[in-house]
Amino acid sequence: MNEKIGIIAGGGQFPLLFARAAREEGHQVVIAAHKGESRPDLEEVADRFCWIKLGQLGKIIKFFRNEDVRRTVFLGTITKTRIFYDILPDLRGLSLWNKIDVRQDDAILRAIAGELEKEGIKVVESTLYLKELLFPKGILTRKSPSASQIDDIRFGWRIARRIGEMDIGQCVVVRDRTVLAIEAIEGTDAAIKRGGALGREKAVVVKVKKPGQDFRFDLPAIGTDTIDSMASVKAKVLAVETGHALLFDGKEVKRRADKAGIVVVGIQELPDGDLEF
């Protein structure tokens, strides 16, 4: 095998997909998985594996250094509200936590990446072996957006960019050029359900990257749960930034969206700020 690559794993299927792809490339996989978030079957695809609790940065560093890991990735979801009730930092994690002034996603992850790199462990982009998961351009479903829905997409896009600049979230829900919900710590699915309930079957969901998005962590992600959340409130359109978001289970996403009458479209933002559908 070539080299060892570390995975700092959260929830969902992304860590599993990445581990399999890395092994196919001939690499050994060393996984630090979060208790209460990560899938147990991750252990089956790891050459070396350990469980960690949220905030145990020192344990991750010790584990990776003992295994001679020089590159690592952040993969998968962490329930963000756990920082209020279920974080058990070790001394290294607590020291870093107390130094972070703004405890938003990017600030936290950049700080952790900085600590890892001080130890000679480089954090690399999460799509390293899985470029095919990047969200494609164009209309993915049988239905296309109407003129009024396109107006809402353009409006929502501008709002989503603004909240991204402030590192609040990556998703907004709109109707008739009115903001219904903005994603914050509760996550995309909860924002969709909250905004969709207000939109009364005409909600448009827009999800984009943050300005200056760091591909090493926290890319927007779409999967079947997203479509199920939209279907539960009869939201009508999902617009996602192509090439800067992840699409999991693409065929099933399309099938469920078509069944629910939901438009799914990948959009590119041009250099002049216009949107290309």
Secondary structure as the mmCIF struct_conf table of DSSP 4:
data_model
#
loop_
_struct_conf.conf_type_id
_struct_conf.id
_struct_conf.beg_label_comp_id
_struct_conf.beg_label_asym_id
_struct_conf.beg_label_seq_id
_struct_conf.end_label_comp_id
_struct_conf.end_label_asym_id
_struct_conf.end_label_seq_id
STRN STRN1 LYS A 4 ALA A 9
STRN STRN2 GLY A 11 GLY A 11
BEND BEND1 GLY A 12 GLN A 13
HELX_RH_AL_P HELX_RH_AL_P1 PHE A 14 GLU A 24
TURN_TY1_P TURN_TY1_P1 GLU A 25 GLY A 26
STRN STRN3 GLN A 28 HIS A 34
TURN_TY1_P TURN_TY1_P2 LYS A 35 GLU A 37
BEND BEND2 SER A 38 SER A 38
HELX_RH_3T_P HELX_RH_3T_P1 PRO A 40 VAL A 45
BEND BEND3 ASP A 47 ASP A 47
STRN STRN4 ARG A 48 ILE A 52
TURN_TY1_P TURN_TY1_P3 LEU A 54 GLY A 55
HELX_RH_AL_P HELX_RH_AL_P2 LEU A 57 ASN A 66
TURN_TY1_P TURN_TY1_P4 GLU A 67 ASP A 68
STRN STRN5 ARG A 71 LEU A 75
BEND BEND4 GLY A 76 GLY A 76
STRN STRN6 THR A 77 THR A 77
HELX_RH_3T_P HELX_RH_3T_P2 LYS A 80 PHE A 84
TURN_TY1_P TURN_TY1_P5 TYR A 85 TYR A 85
HELX_RH_AL_P HELX_RH_AL_P3 LEU A 91 LYS A 99
BEND BEND5 ASP A 101 VAL A 102
BEND BEND6 GLN A 104 GLN A 104
HELX_RH_AL_P HELX_RH_AL_P4 ASP A 105 LYS A 118
TURN_TY1_P TURN_TY1_P6 GLU A 119 GLY A 120
STRN STRN7 LYS A 122 VAL A 123
TURN_TY1_P TURN_TY1_P7 SER A 126 TYR A 129
HELX_RH_3T_P HELX_RH_3T_P3 LYS A 131 LEU A 133
STRN STRN8 LEU A 134 LEU A 134
HELX_LH_PP_P HELX_LH_PP_P1 PHE A 135 PRO A 136
BEND BEND7 LYS A 137 LYS A 137
STRN STRN9 GLY A 138 ILE A 139
BEND BEND8 THR A 141 LYS A 143
HELX_RH_AL_P HELX_RH_AL_P5 ALA A 147 GLU A 165
TURN_TY1_P TURN_TY1_P8 MET A 166 ASP A 167
BEND BEND9 ILE A 168 ILE A 168
BEND BEND10 GLN A 170 GLN A 170
STRN STRN10 CYS A 171 ARG A 175
TURN_TY1_P TURN_TY1_P9 ASP A 176 ARG A 177
STRN STRN11 THR A 178 ILE A 182
TURN_TY1_P TURN_TY1_P10 ILE A 185 GLU A 186
HELX_RH_AL_P HELX_RH_AL_P6 THR A 188 GLY A 199
TURN_TY1_P TURN_TY1_P11 ARG A 200 GLU A 201
STRN STRN12 VAL A 204 LYS A 207
HELX_LH_PP_P HELX_LH_PP_P2 LYS A 209 LYS A 210
TURN_TY1_P TURN_TY1_P12 PRO A 211 GLY A 212
TURN_TY1_P TURN_TY1_P13 PHE A 215 ARG A 216
BEND BEND11 PHE A 217 PHE A 217
STRN STRN13 ALA A 221 ILE A 222
HELX_RH_AL_P HELX_RH_AL_P7 THR A 224 SER A 232
TURN_TY1_P TURN_TY1_P14 VAL A 233 LYS A 234
STRN STRN14 VAL A 237 GLU A 241
TURN_TY1_P TURN_TY1_P15 THR A 242 GLY A 243
BEND BEND12 HIS A 244 ALA A 245
STRN STRN15 LEU A 246 LEU A 247
BEND BEND13 PHE A 248 ASP A 249
HELX_RH_AL_P HELX_RH_AL_P8 GLY A 250 ALA A 260
TURN_TY1_P TURN_TY1_P16 GLY A 261 GLY A 261
STRN STRN16 VAL A 263 GLU A 269
TURN_TY1_P TURN_TY1_P17 PRO A 271 ASP A 272
BEND BEND14 GLY A 273 GLY A 273
STRN STRN17 LEU A 275 GLU A 276
#
